[in-house]
């Protein structure tokens, strides 16, 4: 995607330094900085602290983390240690463990001296495939938006939650890929951007990247979405996902379930944009089987922002002594999901397995 006329990905190898470069998302929207990741532990830290975040991107980051680990030590014990460190860094998004296991499968049978180049090749494949899958999601979603626009004959108002744009992937995004495709094809679209407390990924990341791309958007408080739906101001909800079960349950950023309930009550279509690596075929009951990450309560108790003097600061919000709970994700049951937008097309949650069996990726 473009930032001030320059094309960027969110992650890329730096062979001259035997490192990996990332865009530090904890500094956006106020500062745009590239950070160099030079070791396995640096990558684990980047994933845990959400310098890189979004299910597809942390999958690619974990793959490159395996490369960094093999630069340190190509032995079996270190390889297993690296895999477990990365997989445990954030438990909910399935892409992370999927990517680590894919690199493991590619390098484990090889001699020690063959492992590093093989891991580099596999990590590059994972990154390139993510771009291809997300671009396809954008085109399939564009068809959906065109059909809806033909009926509305006006600008489409799309509500999204959290950040599922190009910052959450290697490029293009998932939920926002159809939005970018629509905007670039001159289909009038406007995005309602949920702020997405407690980390404000909507207000800080989605709004930033939409603005850089020139897509009309408005940031709203998390509690305003239902009100807008009641008054006919939302034509469609599109979200991303960190894990989707074989039955079509969608696990995404906390607050997604409430948006799905409001959409269902108001007859607003609710879609999840999901590349195939985000599908977890081993799970059928999302509420019972998906491990929900609980993050530091300090994320609820404080907020980061820009002071009038241009410096960044963290301020505390809660009274001293008040406890805070911070589940990072919730699960939207398949019955509330109108459809899944994937690289294979747009389809109902109850037809996931048949479609991917016919068109594997």
PEFEN-V450788 format. One record per backbone hydrogen bond with DSSP energy under -1.0 kcal/mol. CO is the residue of the C=O (numbers start at 1). NH is the residue of the N-H. Records with the same first field share a line. If there is no record, write none. Layout:
BEGIN
CO: NH / NH
END
This chain:
BEGIN
1: 8
3: 6
6: 3
10: 23
12: 21
14: 19
19: 14
20: 37
21: 12
22: 35
24: 27
27: 31
33: 24
35: 22
37: 20
39: 43
40: 44
41: 45
42: 46
43: 47
44: 48
45: 49
46: 51 / 52
51: 25
54: 58
55: 59
56: 60
57: 61
58: 62
59: 63
60: 64
61: 65
62: 66
63: 67
64: 68
65: 69
66: 70
67: 71
69: 73
75: 79
76: 80
77: 81
78: 82
79: 83
80: 84
81: 85
82: 86
83: 87
84: 88
86: 89
94: 98
95: 99
96: 100
97: 101
98: 102
99: 103
100: 104
101: 105
102: 106
103: 107
104: 108
107: 110
111: 114
114: 118
115: 119
116: 120
117: 121
118: 122
119: 123
120: 124
121: 125
122: 126
123: 127
124: 128
125: 129
126: 130
127: 131
128: 132
129: 133
130: 134
131: 135
132: 136
133: 137
134: 138
135: 139
136: 140
137: 141
138: 142
139: 143
140: 144
141: 145
142: 146
143: 147
144: 148
145: 149
146: 150
147: 151
148: 152
149: 153
156: 190
157: 235 / 236
158: 192
159: 238
160: 194
164: 174 / 176
165: 168
166: 169
168: 57
170: 10
171: 173
176: 180
177: 181
178: 182
179: 183
180: 184
181: 185
182: 187
183: 186
188: 156
190: 158
191: 218
192: 160
193: 220
195: 202 / 203
196: 200
200: 204
201: 205 / 206
202: 207
205: 209
206: 210
207: 211
208: 212
209: 213
210: 215
216: 191
218: 193
220: 195
221: 224
224: 228
225: 229
226: 230
227: 231
228: 233
229: 232
236: 159
237: 271
239: 273
242: 94
243: 251
244: 280
245: 248
249: 245
250: 332
251: 242 / 243
252: 330
253: 256
255: 259
256: 260
257: 261
258: 262
259: 263
260: 264
261: 265
262: 266
263: 268
269: 237
270: 338 / 339
271: 239
272: 341
275: 278
276: 279
278: 244
280: 283
283: 246
285: 289
286: 290
293: 328
296: 299
297: 300 / 301
298: 302
301: 317
303: 315
305: 313
307: 310
311: 307
313: 305
315: 303
319: 322
326: 295
328: 254
330: 252
332: 250
333: 336
334: 337
339: 272
340: 347
341: 274
345: 342
347: 340
348: 351
349: 352
351: 355
352: 356
353: 357
354: 358
355: 359
END
